[in-house]
Structure formats: structure tokens, C-alpha cells
Amino acid sequence: QNTNARKLTYALKTYSDYKAQILENQLSGLLLRINDNEVWVRLIGTFNAYNLLAIYGTAVELGLDKLEVLRLLSELESVSGRFQFIISNEKITAIVDYAHTPDALENVLKTINDIRTKNEQLITIVGCGGDRDRTKRPIMANIASTLSDKAIITSDNPRTEDPEAIIAEMEKGVEPQNFKKTISITDRKQAIKTACQLAQPNDIILIAGKGHETYQEIQGVRYDFDDMEIVKELLEQLNK
């Protein structure tokens, strides 16, 4: 604000140089109106609408053709482990996201809740890494249990810590009214399996915390572990 340089603004709700409006917000993507042109993108959530608008404004200011920028935006895909999702034959949606901080977890859960019809269950699997900030553990469990229909507290990367001790610290953040919809399962694969078994057609499973990671670190050893591959396998088994 305190610069003599030319300043440009972008916004969804207020007057600005670059303005966007969310016309549709679905699990499959966003329909946006950006400065009077509509574009469908394969990213979701209000936060991505802001990001896309910033990209659009920057590209146009650098001299790119407006329609060409919109075309390029429509071809963008989410990166592995960032709101990456599959839909099973039973119409169960499983989402894997790297949300491993309170802010990130709250944002992804609010995004899902904005999109869903509320006729389905939202089941969240969440853990906290060992040898990391302990103060966020109860906060993560509080957010998951508050913003979900069911929450499963489990292991993330326990590293050198006892995973059950980490879970015990997380459980302290669950409020009494959410006790009945929260369970703890130390084994992460078993936690994912339980979520798949609990899920009914059209339900949503969020597996938070590890995202793109393909390992689980326990006592200095990294074991093969890919949330997306595991949930795919388990959902396929349940379909048989």
C-alpha cells in the first residue's frame, strides 16, 4: 500500500480491478465468471478461485490474451495429494489432502461442507506427526470432530514418538458433544478401512495429513504407505 508503483486489486466480493464470481462449486470443479467471461476449472474451493483470479490478472497484465489465459486455466489440474479424490463404484468419494495444520484442515473441511448437500456423511481421518508441534494436536482433533459427521483419530508419521501417546494428546481437544462421533484407531490402514466400512453410497471420506507422501515414518524407518492407493484398494475390495 505504501508504494508509488501502480497497484491492481482482485476480489470475489468487493469492487476490484479483477473480479470473479463462483457460479458453481462442485467436487469436480468450479464454474467461474472472470471479468464477464465464464470458465470451468478442475480445481475447487473459494481459496482456489482467489488463486486463479490472481493468476489471470497477472497473466493479463504481462500481456497475454485474456481468452488464452482462460483456456490455460481450464487445463490446470490439482497436484498429487492436494484435494485429490476418487469416486468408487458405490458412489463413495474419498479425498486425500495434505492438510496437516489447523488452518489447512479447517479450510479443506469448510470447502467440503460448502459443496456437499448435507444428506451424506462426512467422515474425516486425521493424525498428527511425531517430533513436531504438540500444541496443534488437540486443535486438529477439535476441528475434525466439529466439522465432520464422524472423525477417526489415527497415526500420521509418529517418527520417534509413541503413536498412542500422540493420539491421547489429540483426544483432549474433542468436545463432549462430539465424543460419540469420534473414535481412535492407531493403525492408519485400519482407520482408513473402518472409514470405508462406515461409508454409505454418496458419503465422503477425507484422509488428511499425508497427502502426496508415499511412506509412513516409524522409529526412523520409512515404510511404504500411500493414502490414495490404500483407499482405492480398500474401496475396490468392499465393492466385490
N, C-alpha and C positions, 0 to 999 in steps of 0.2 A: 504493500500500500504506500510505502514511503519512497517510491521510486519515481523518477521522471520519465521512465520508459512507458511506452504505450501499454495499457492494461486492457485485457479482454476477460470477460466472465462467462461461465457456463452454469446452468442450473436446470432443475426439473420443475421447480415450483415457483420461482420468482423471476422477475424480469432480468434478462441477461442477453449478452451478445449471441451466445449459442444456447438454444433452448431445446429440450427433448421432453416428450411425453410418453409414458408407458401405456400402450393401448391394450396389450395382452401380456400376461406374465404366467407362463406355464413351465412345467418341468422340462419341456422340450425346447424352450427358448423364450425370447422376448420379441414382441412387435413394438417397434419404436417409431414415433414421428419425430424426426430431427429437422428443425427449421423447414417445416412444410413438406418434407419427403418422408415416406414410410419405408422401413427396412426391417426384415426379420433376421434376428441373430440367434446363434446357437449357444448363447450364454444366458444366465438367468439372474434375477435379483436386482434390486434397486442399486446396490453398490456397483454392479456391472454396467448398469445404464449410465451412471456417472462416469465410469471409466471410459466407456465407448464414446460418450459425448466429448470428453477431454481429448481423446484420440482424434475424433472427427475435427474438432476445432483446430487442433494443432496442425493436422494434415492440410486443411484448407488454407490456413494462414501461411503455410510453407509453399502454397501454390498448386496443390493437387486439385484435380477436377472433383467437384462435390459428388457427382453420381458415381465416379470411380471409387472414391473413398467409401461410399455406402456399399458398393459391391464388394470391396475388400473386407469391410466389417462383417458382411453377411457370410463370409467364408471362414471367419475365425472359429476355432474350436477350443474348448476348455482343455487345460493341460491335465496330465495324469494326476489323480488324487485330489483334484480341486473340483468339488461338486460333480464327480464322475459317477454316473449312475447306469444301472441296468434295470430292465423290467422283465420279470420271469413269465413263464407261460401261465402262471396262476395270477398274473397281474399284480404281483408284489414288486414294489420299487425299492431297490437297495442303492443307497447313496454312500459313497466313500469320500470323506473330506479331511483335509489336513488340519482342521480346526483343533488346535492344541493349546489355545489361550482362552480365557474367559470371553474376551471381546469377540474373537473369531467364532467360538461356539455359539454365543448368543446371536450373532449375525446370521449364521447358517440356519439356526433353528427358526429365527424370525422369518427368514426368507421362505423356508418350507411352509411355515404356518400361514404366510401371506398367500401362498399358491394353493394349498390344499383346501378341500371342501369342508373339512371337519367331520365328514361322515366316515372317515377312515382313521385307523390308529397310526400314531407316530411313535415308533419305538427307537430309542437312542441308546447306542452302546458307546461308553466313554471311559477313558482311563487317564492316568497322569504318569509322566515319565519319572523314573527314579533319578536321584542325584541332581534334581532340578528344583526350581522354586516350589517350596512346600506350601506357601501361603495360598496358592491358587487352587489347591486340591479340593477343599470344601466348596469353594466358589464354583468350580466346574461341575461338581455333583449337584449343587443347588440349581444351577442353570438348566442342566439336563433334566432333572426331575420336575422342575417347574414348567418348562416349555414343551414337555413330551407327555404322551399318554402313558408310556411305560419307559423306565430307564433301567439300563443294565450297567452297573459299575464293574469294570474289569481291569486287567493289566494293560499297560501300554508297553514301554520299554523300561522294565524295572531296574535295569543295569545292576548296580551292586546292592540295591535295597531289597528288602523283603516285600514282595508284591502284596501280600495280605496286610502288611502294615500301611502301605500306601493307600489301599482301599479303605482301611479303617479311618484314615485321616479324611478321605473324601466323604465317607458316610456322615461325618459330623456336620456337613453342610446341607443335608437333606432335612427339610422342614417336616414336622409331624404330619401335616395333612398329605404329604407325599410319600410317607413310609410304605403304604400298601401297594403303590405302583412302582416301587424301586426294589431291585434285587441286586445282589453282588455275586459274581462268578469269576473266580480268579483266572481260570484258563480262558484266554481270549477266543480261541477257536470254539470252545464250548459256549461262550457267551454269544458268539455270532450264530451258532447252531440253535441256541434257545430262542433267539430273536426270530429266526426263520420259522421255527416251530410255532411260535406265538402268532406270527403274522397270518392274517386272512387276506383273501383277494382285495386288492386296491389299497392295502396298508403300505406304509412307508417305513423303511428301516434306515436309520442314519448310523454309519460306523465312523466315529470321529477320532481324530488324533494322529493317525499314522499316514493317512493319505497315500502318497506315492511310494512310501518306503516298502521295501521287499524283504524286510528282516524284522526280527524281534530280538533285542539285546538283553540277555540274562546272564548276570555274573561274568561279564566280559566276553561272552560268546554271542555271535550273531547267528541266529537260526533263521532259515528260510521262512518267511511269513508275509503274505501279500493279502491284505484285506479283501480286495476286489476278487482275486482268484478264489479265495476261500468261500466268499459268499455266493459266487457263481456256482461253485461245485455243490455247496450245500442246498441251494435252491433247486438245482437240477436233480439232486437225489430225492428231494421231497416231492418232485413232480412225477417220479416214477411210480 
